[in-house]
Amino acid sequence: MNDTTRKIMGLVFGLITGLAYGLVAQMINPIFLRGIPLFYTDPPVTGILFTTITAGVVGLITAWPEDGIPGVLFGSLAGALLTTLLSLRGMSGGMEFYAGLFVLLVMTFLPRAFIFLPVAGLIRWVLAVWAEEFRSIQFSVRKLVLSLFALIVFVGLVGTLSLYSSYARESLAKTNQLVQAGMQAEDTDSLPEPLKKVTGFTQAARGAYTLELTDNPDILPIQRPIAPPGAQEYGVIIRFDNGFRFGCTFTLTFPEPSCGLY
């Protein structure tokens, strides 16, 4: 396998890797939460496209040097840089931007690079397997397919880590049930108990809506019971297309959520 072929194959393997990861990571929550209108900053197809392109670049850079070790290192650094730059989107200028940039570069860049190390290493391993097989006239198609399949399975398993926890999924499902029940209520007295504190719900909660999960319920200005140390808490932000929005907080140790305007 000459240099050009190796680089092209690295790009192709990277694109396949990114597509496999992106499909699993972006679609696993909608599959497990079917029927629940999840909120997306960007459409899932955008996330899939970005991961595909990012992994393609990682694969190309990983395959670029003739020596495997520098390729793996450069590929992982490239992946960390690209994902860090994506995280900077939407930040305003001034001190907030520079503070955010510092935190991202110092606190998350190296961890991101370590995450990409096994991906780059596997891409380089598949390249080595294919290069070795192509040296023989009677190469094994089975080895070629299995090595690529192993790469796809690995990144697919990594993609499953994007699945919300069981309690997070339960929080979203309960919120959706609350909203549906509330939209059928005729007046405030007939609302589910958690929604009675949401001012204007019966008048404004109309039409389509989305649910956004956060593991930092403190961003919601909602008074909630004090949770014991270590208790799992989530917040769910409900946005209606007409502009009305509110939030609910969930704590594993309490049976009912706390809801209020947001």
N, C-alpha and C positions, 0 to 999 in steps of 0.2 A: 504494500500500500504506500503510494508516494505521498508527498506533502499535501498536494492539492486534494487528493482523494480523502486523506485523513481529515482535513479541515472541513470538507463538504459533509463527510459522514458525521463529524462532531456536531455540525450545525443541525443536521437532520435528526440525530439522536436527541439533541437538546430540545428541538421543537416537539418531538414525540413525548419527551419527558414532561415538558411544560403543559402540553395539551392533556396528558393523562392526569397530572396533578390538578390542573385547573378545573377539569370536568368534575372530579371527585370533590374538591374543596368547595366549589361554588354550588354544586347541586345536592350535596348530601343533606343540608338542612332543609331545603324545600321539599326533598323527598320524605324526610322524617316528619316534617311539619306540613304535610299536604293539606291544603285548604285554608292555611293561615296566611294572611297577606303580609309578608315580611317586607321591611323597609330596606332599600338599597341606596347607598350613596351613588354608586354606579351600577348599571345593569350587569347581571352575571356574565353576559357575553363579553363585556369589557374586561372583567377580571380574568376570564379564560384567555382572552386575546393577549393581555399583558403578561400573564404567566408563561404563555407559549413563546412570546417574543423574548422575554427575559431568559428563559431556559435555553432558547436557541442561541442567544448571545453567549451564555455561560458555556454551552457545548462547543461553540466555535472557538472561544478563547481557551477552553480546556484542551482542545485538540491542536491548537496552534503550535506550541513548542514541540520539538521532536521528543524531548524528554518528558515523561509523564508527571513527575513530581512538580516541576514549575507550572505545568499546565493545570494541575489540580488546584494549586495555590492561587494562581491568577484567575482561574474560573470562579472559585469561591469568593474572592475579593470583588470580582465583577458583579456577581449576583448580589452581594451585600450592598454594593454601591447603587445598583439600579433600584433595588427595593427601598433603600434609604431615600433616594431622590423622589420616589413615588410618595413616600410618607410626608414629604415636604409640601405636597400639593395642598392648596387652600390656606396655607399660613399667610397671614398678613405681614407687612413689613415692620420695621422698627424693632424694638427690644423683644417683642414676642417672637418675631421670626428668628432673631439671632439666638435667643435662649432656647427655642425649640430646635434649632439647628445644632447647637452645642450638645443638647441632651441626646438627640438622635445619633450624632456622630460618635460621641464618647460612650454613651450607655448602650446603644443598640447595634452599632456597626460591627464590632467584633463578634457578638453573639450571632448576628445574621451570617457572618462569614463562616462560623463554625457549622451553622445549619447547612450551608451550601457545600461544605467539604465532602460529605458522603455522596451527595448528588454528583459533584464533579468527579469524585473518585470512581463511582460506578460507570459514568460515561466513559472515562478513560479505560476502565476495565473492559467494557464492551468493545471499545475500539481495538484493544489489544487482542481480544478473542477473534474478532473479525479479521484483523491483520494476519494473525497466525493461521487462520483457516484459509485465507486467500493465497497464502504461500504454496498451498498444496493444490494440485490439479483436481484431486478428488476431495474437495472440501465437504464438510458436514453441514448440510442445511439445518439439521436438527440443533447443532451447537449454536449456529447463528441465531436461530429463532428463540431458543431457550435463553440465551444471554440477554437478548433484547427484551424478552418477556419478563425476566427477573428484574430488569431495570424498571419496567412499567409497573410491575406489582409493588416494588418498593415505594415508588413515589405515590402510587395509589393508596397504599397503607398510610403514608405520611399525610395524604390529603384527608383521610378520615379523622385526623386530629382536629379538623375544623368543625366537627360535629358538636353542637351545644351539649352541655351536660344534661342529664335526665331532669334535674330540677329546673334548669333553664328552659328546657322544652315544655315542662309542666307549667312554668310561669307564663310562657307565651300562650299555651293552650287555654289556661284559665282566663287570661286577659281577653282573648278572643271570645270566649264564652260569655264573659261579663259584658263586653261591648254588644254582642248580639242580643243578649237578654235585655240590656238597657235600651237598645234602639226599639224594642218592641213594647217598652213600658209606656203607659199613657200619661203618667205624671210622676213627680218626684217620689211620692210615697210608694209607688209600685216598683221603683228602681231596686236593683240588688244593693244590699247594704253598703258595700265599698264605694258605689257610684253616687250615693246620696250626698257625699261631700264635694262632688265635682260640680261646681256652680255652672248652671246653664246647659247641663248635659241634654236634658229632654228637648231643649229648643235648638241646640246647635249640632248635636251628634246625628248628622244626616249624610247619606251618600257613602262613597268609598273611603277607606282608611287603610293605614299601614301600621305595623307594630315594629318597633326597634328595641332590641335587647341591649342592656348595658350592665356590666358587672360592677359599676360604680353608682349605686343608687343615691349617693350624696349629691349628685348633680341635679336631682329633682328636689324642688322646694316643698317637700311633703313631710309633715310630721309623722313619724312612725315609731313603733315600740323600740326600745333599746334592745338590740340583739346581744346575746351572750358572746363572749370572745370566740372568734373562729367560726361563727355561724355563717352559712352561705346566704348571701343577699344578692338580689338582682333588681334592676329597675326596668320597666317597660314603658316606652314613650309611644303614645297613640296619636297619630296625625291624621286628621280628616282632610280630604281634598279641598273642603271649603275654608280651611284655615284654622278650624277649631282643633285644639290639642290638649291633652292632659297626660298624666303619668300615674303609674302604679308601682309600688315597691313590694317586693316579696322577700320574706325571711323564712328560712326553712323551719325555724322553731315556732312560727306563728301560723295558724290555719288560714287567716284571711289577709288579703293584701291591703295596703293603705294607698288610697288614690286621691288625687287633687289636681288642680290646674297647673299647667307647666308653661 
